[in-house]
Amino acid sequence: MKTTLVTPAARSAAAALLLVGPMLAGAPITHAQAVNDAALEKSVVLLETQWIGNILIPAKYASNGHDTWTPDAVATYSTCSAFYVSGSAQMVTAGHCVDPAVGRTAVLQQFLTDQNAMNLYNEAVDTWTVEGKEKGSPVISNVEAVQPQGVDGATITSPTTVQVVDFRSPDKGDVALLKLPNMSKPTPALSIASSTPKQGDQITSIGFPAQLRGGADQSQIARASFKTGTISSQQVSPSGVVQLEVNSELSGGMSGGPTVDKNGDVVGVNVLKSTGDANFNFITDTDDLVTFLKSHNVDIAGPQAAGSSSNWKWYLLGAGIALVLGLAAAVSFLRRRGGPPPVAGPVQPVSGTPSGASAQPGEPTTASAFGRAPSTAPPMAEQWKSVTIATPSADTAAVSDEAAEPGVTAAPPPGPVGGPEAVAPESTLTEVAHFCANCGTERHEGERFCRNCGHALG
């Protein structure tokens, strides 16, 4: 039998290669390794849009018998999420977060809720006139962004107005491009995936749930939530818009936030949450997002996977070869000196820990997340001022349940008719139960807060 002698130098070289080999083969990717929540969080921001509009009350609901403008502009708020897509302070959110048509609906809902007349909601949305400060103009919007305290690498430390560069309504893609003005330092852009994910691919949806909204100052704003799931299917809306169905748990306020793949690359924008027991949630299509950004010459960051999943192997291979050569040279030198060979220490793994988040529940849209009151609305044009507040009558159909888009409160079931001084006609009204103006859950006598959503009950 032929015996092969293995020198100490050869054994050291083989051991070094054994250390490098598993690294080159790769280990299973975990959520903590691939999607570092703390690294992504600095790129995600909370948006608040203030909507201001003037409502023309139809004559049949006005106490003076004439078409009547509300004596003061009506102001309300909605919250969404957004994320950086370039190093030059450009952000993406959902189109409906900044769409004046959605703002019009929010203003109507706020007014009808205040007047205890939500049974007029459907008719009001379909036929009532709502305008901005100038005659014929859309509702006024003011979009501000902020990030919670404690986020490492945050760039917006106080509420800051952002510019709406462009948006597409829900039936045309539901995406918007924003710009943060006067930003002097580079912003942490999220990379965009190079292709649409497949059914079953792992994803994480990120955003600021309205239910976790904090109080009146930045220190009470809740941190972003990270909801894991998978791609369920690809769907096409009746208007021809491609959307990706996901089973991650989206909620109101997460609209406009990013959904990322296992590498941390954005595959879509959170746009729609279903209501009821069914869990049908949707994000924008990856290719549509890329096309929209390119149409505005956004310098899109490339996917992380393209560099991280291949280049690191070559770096390790080079390091392994250098280690082998170094050990061989050291062994040869020490053998000539008669000393012992060096002992290689263990390779220490690098671990990442996702950041946690805690928050207090809050009301989703009836008050400012940044602590401002609706009274900040500017006065409406002088020629619109009226002397009476509309008094709704009862000859209207009750509002029906409708699916709500994230960040915009759904219309609750029918409530009692009437303004501050309204008296319901006895011949046409039947007694109705009281409901939460936010989610529609029936309220019971003595309850101060909704048992379903936590909304303060008037």
Long-range contacts (C-beta under 8 A, 24 or more apart in sequence): 8-331, 8-335, 8-341, 9-327, 9-328, 9-331, 9-332, 9-335, 9-341, 12-327, 12-328, 12-331, 12-341, 12-344, 13-324, 13-327, 13-328, 15-344, 16-320, 16-323, 16-324, 16-327, 16-344, 17-320, 17-324, 19-320, 19-323, 19-344, 19-347, 20-316, 20-317, 20-319, 20-320, 20-323, 23-313, 23-316, 23-320, 24-313, 24-316, 24-317, 24-320, 26-313, 29-262, 31-204, 31-228, 31-262, 31-354, 32-351, 32-352, 32-353, 32-354, 33-352, 34-262, 34-263, 34-264, 35-204, 35-226, 35-260, 35-262, 35-263, 35-264, 35-354, 36-264, 36-352, 36-354, 37-226, 37-354, 37-355, 38-152, 38-352, 38-353, 38-354, 38-355, 39-264, 40-190, 40-206, 40-226, 40-258, 40-260, 40-264, 41-151, 41-152, 41-206, 41-223, 41-224, 41-355, 42-147, 42-151, 42-152, 42-153, 42-154, 42-155, 42-188, 43-83, 43-84, 43-187, 43-188, 43-189, 43-190, 43-258, 44-81, 44-82, 44-83, 44-147, 44-206, 44-207, 44-208, 44-224, 44-257, 44-258, 45-81, 45-82, 45-83, 45-84, 45-91, 45-145, 45-146, 45-147, 45-156, 46-79, 46-80, 46-81, 46-82, 46-145, 46-146, 46-147, 46-148, 46-208, 46-221, 46-224, 46-369, 47-79, 47-80, 47-81, 47-82, 47-93, 47-97, 47-143, 47-144, 47-145, 47-162, 47-256, 48-77, 48-78, 48-79, 48-80, 48-143, 48-144, 48-145, 48-146, 48-159, 48-368, 48-369, 48-370, 49-77, 49-78, 49-79, 49-80, 49-97, 49-98, 49-103, 49-141, 49-142, 49-143, 49-144, 50-75, 50-76, 50-77, 50-140, 50-141, 50-142, 50-144, 50-368, 50-372, 50-376, 51-75, 51-76, 51-77, 51-78, 51-103, 51-104, 51-106, 51-107, 51-139, 51-140, 51-141, 52-107, 52-132, 52-133, 52-139, 52-140, 52-141, 52-142, 52-377, 52-378, 53-103, 53-104, 53-107, 53-130, 53-131, 53-132, 53-139, 53-140, 54-130, 54-131, 54-132, 54-133, 54-380, 54-381, 54-384, 55-107, 55-108, 55-111, 55-128, 55-129, 55-130, 56-128, 56-129, 56-130, 56-131, 57-128, 57-390, 58-127, 58-128, 60-393, 60-395, 61-120, 61-390, 61-391, 61-392, 61-393, 62-388, 62-390, 62-391, 63-388, 63-389, 63-390, 63-391, 64-386, 64-387, 64-388, 68-386, 68-388, 68-390, 69-380, 69-384, 69-385, 69-386, 70-111, 70-380, 70-386, 70-389, 70-390, 71-385, 71-386, 71-387, 71-388, 71-389, 72-377, 72-379, 72-380, 73-133, 73-377, 73-378, 73-379, 73-380, 74-107, 74-110, 74-111, 74-114, 74-374, 74-377, 75-107, 75-110, 75-374, 75-375, 75-376, 75-377, 76-106, 76-107, 76-109, 76-110, 76-365, 76-366, 76-374, 77-365, 77-366, 77-367, 77-368, 77-369, 77-374, 78-102, 78-103, 78-106, 78-365, 78-407, 78-408, 78-409, 79-208, 79-210, 79-213, 79-253, 79-364, 79-365, 79-369, 79-407, 80-207, 80-208, 80-253, 80-255, 80-256, 80-257, 80-406, 80-407, 81-206, 81-207, 81-208, 81-224, 81-253, 81-254, 81-255, 81-256, 81-257, 81-270, 82-145, 82-178, 82-256, 82-257, 83-190, 83-206, 83-256, 83-257, 83-258, 83-266, 84-187, 84-188, 84-189, 84-190, 85-177, 85-189, 85-190, 85-192, 85-266, 85-293, 85-298, 85-300, 85-301, 86-187, 86-189, 86-298, 86-299, 86-300, 86-301, 87-186, 87-187, 87-188, 87-189, 87-299, 87-301, 88-183, 88-186, 88-187, 88-299, 89-155, 89-179, 89-180, 89-181, 89-183, 89-187, 90-165, 90-177, 90-178, 90-179, 90-180, 90-187, 90-298, 91-145, 91-162, 91-177, 91-178, 91-179, 91-180, 92-175, 92-176, 92-177, 92-178, 92-256, 92-258, 92-269, 92-289, 92-293, 93-175, 93-176, 93-178, 93-255, 93-256, 93-269, 94-174, 94-175, 94-176, 94-255, 94-256, 94-269, 94-270, 94-271, 94-284, 94-405, 94-406, 94-407, 95-167, 95-168, 95-169, 95-170, 95-172, 95-173, 95-174, 95-175, 95-176, 95-271, 96-169, 96-170, 96-174, 96-255, 96-271, 96-405, 96-407, 96-408, 97-143, 97-176, 97-255, 97-256, 97-407, 98-141, 98-143, 98-164, 98-167, 98-176, 98-178, 99-167, 99-169, 99-170, 99-176, 100-138, 100-139, 100-141, 101-138, 101-169, 102-405, 102-408, 103-138, 103-139, 103-141, 104-130, 104-138, 104-139, 105-408, 106-365, 106-408, 106-409, 107-139, 109-409, 109-411, 110-366, 110-374, 113-366, 113-437, 115-389, 115-390, 115-392, 115-418, 115-419, 115-420, 115-422, 116-415, 116-416, 116-417, 116-418, 116-419, 117-392, 117-415, 117-417, 117-418, 117-419, 117-422, 118-399, 118-411, 118-412, 118-413, 118-414, 118-415, 118-437, 119-392, 119-394, 119-396, 119-397, 119-398, 119-399, 119-414, 119-415, 119-416, 119-417, 120-392, 120-396, 120-399, 120-417, 121-399, 121-411, 122-397, 122-399, 122-400, 122-411, 123-396, 123-397, 133-378, 133-380, 133-381, 134-381, 135-381, 135-384, 140-378, 143-178, 144-370, 145-178, 145-180, 146-218, 146-221, 146-370, 148-214, 148-218, 148-221, 148-222, 148-223, 148-224, 149-218, 149-219, 149-221, 150-223, 151-223, 153-188, 155-180, 155-183, 155-185, 155-187, 155-188, 156-180, 157-218, 158-218, 159-218, 159-370, 165-296, 166-296, 168-292, 170-241, 170-271, 170-272, 170-405, 171-237, 171-239, 171-241, 172-239, 172-241, 173-241, 173-284, 173-288, 173-292, 174-241, 174-269, 174-271, 174-272, 174-284, 175-269, 175-271, 175-284, 175-288, 175-289, 175-292, 176-256, 177-292, 177-293, 177-296, 177-298, 189-301, 190-258, 190-260, 190-264, 190-265, 190-266, 190-301, 191-264, 191-265, 191-266, 191-300, 191-301, 191-302, 191-303, 191-304, 192-265, 192-266, 192-286, 192-289, 192-290, 192-293, 192-300, 192-301, 192-302, 192-303, 193-261, 193-263, 193-265, 193-266, 193-267, 193-286, 193-303, 194-265, 194-302, 194-303, 194-306, 195-286, 195-287, 196-234, 196-244, 196-267, 196-285, 196-286, 196-287, 197-231, 197-244, 197-261, 197-267, 197-286, 198-231, 199-230, 199-231, 199-232, 199-233, 199-234, 200-230, 200-231, 201-230, 201-231, 201-261, 201-262, 202-228, 202-229, 202-230, 202-261, 202-262, 203-228, 203-229, 203-230, 203-231, 203-246, 203-248, 203-259, 203-260, 203-261, 203-262, 203-267, 204-228, 204-229, 204-248, 204-259, 204-260, 205-229, 205-246, 205-248, 205-249, 205-250, 205-254, 205-257, 205-258, 205-259, 205-270, 205-281, 205-283, 206-254, 206-257, 206-258, 206-259, 206-260, 207-250, 207-253, 207-254, 207-255, 207-256, 207-257, 207-270, 207-406, 208-253, 208-254, 208-257, 209-251, 209-252, 209-253, 209-254, 210-251, 210-252, 210-253, 210-362, 210-364, 210-365, 210-407, 211-251, 211-252, 211-253, 211-361, 211-362, 211-364, 211-453, 211-454, 212-253, 212-359, 212-360, 212-361, 212-362, 213-253, 213-359, 213-361, 213-362, 213-363, 213-364, 213-369, 214-359, 214-360, 214-362, 214-369, 215-360, 215-362, 215-371, 216-368, 216-370, 216-371, 217-371, 218-370, 220-360, 221-369, 222-357, 222-358, 222-359, 222-360, 223-355, 223-356, 223-357, 223-358, 223-359, 224-257, 224-357, 225-254, 225-357, 226-354, 226-357, 227-254, 231-267, 234-285, 235-282, 241-285, 241-288, 242-285, 242-287, 242-288, 243-271, 243-272, 243-282, 243-283, 243-284, 243-285, 244-268, 244-282, 244-283, 244-284, 244-285, 244-286, 245-280, 245-281, 245-282, 246-281, 246-282, 246-283, 247-279, 247-281, 248-281, 249-279, 249-281, 250-281, 250-406, 251-406, 252-364, 252-404, 252-406, 252-407, 252-408, 252-409, 253-364, 253-406, 253-407, 254-406, 254-407, 255-405, 255-406, 255-407, 256-407, 259-283, 261-305, 263-303, 263-304, 263-305, 263-308, 263-309, 264-304, 265-303, 265-304, 265-305, 270-406, 271-405, 271-406, 272-405, 272-406, 273-404, 273-405, 273-406, 274-403, 275-401, 275-403, 275-404, 275-410, 361-454, 362-454, 363-438, 363-454, 363-455, 363-456, 364-409, 364-438, 364-453, 364-455, 365-407, 365-408, 365-409, 365-438, 366-409, 366-437, 366-438, 366-455, 389-419, 389-420, 390-419, 391-418, 391-419, 391-421, 391-422, 392-417, 392-418, 392-419, 392-422, 393-417, 393-425, 394-424, 394-425, 394-428, 394-429, 395-428, 401-440, 409-438, 409-439, 410-439, 410-440, 411-440, 412-436, 412-437, 412-438, 412-439, 412-440, 413-440
